[in-house]
């Protein structure tokens, strides 16, 4: 098992930036695909970005070119740099760790609120 703790959420005006961090309780170097999901009120949770290795990040179309996911395996952390934020980015953002196995297990953080409003 792995515990995940997010930080870095907050309120920002449209066009602003935020950086989310996620700290894992154990090494994520080899065993996990790490990702960020978000859930807006009344909507389903959706994948924002995921990363297996530094050279293979994936992004939802809605955030491509604005968000960047990265991972620091030495410190068991991942990050989400969010630039040019829009009101549609308002949601609770969740850190996710998915085991690399034939039957993956998913672990979630408690979530951090991001609000984009003028």
Secondary structure as UniProt FT lines:
FT   STRAND          4..7
FT   STRAND          10..12
FT   TURN            14..15
FT   STRAND          18..24
FT   TURN            29..31
FT   STRAND          32..39
FT   TURN            41..42
FT   STRAND          46..51
FT   TURN            54..55
FT   STRAND          57..59
FT   HELIX           61..63
FT   TURN            64..66
FT   STRAND          67..72
FT   HELIX           73..75
FT   STRAND          77..82
FT   HELIX           87..89
FT   STRAND          91..99
FT   STRAND          106..108
FT   STRAND          112..116
//
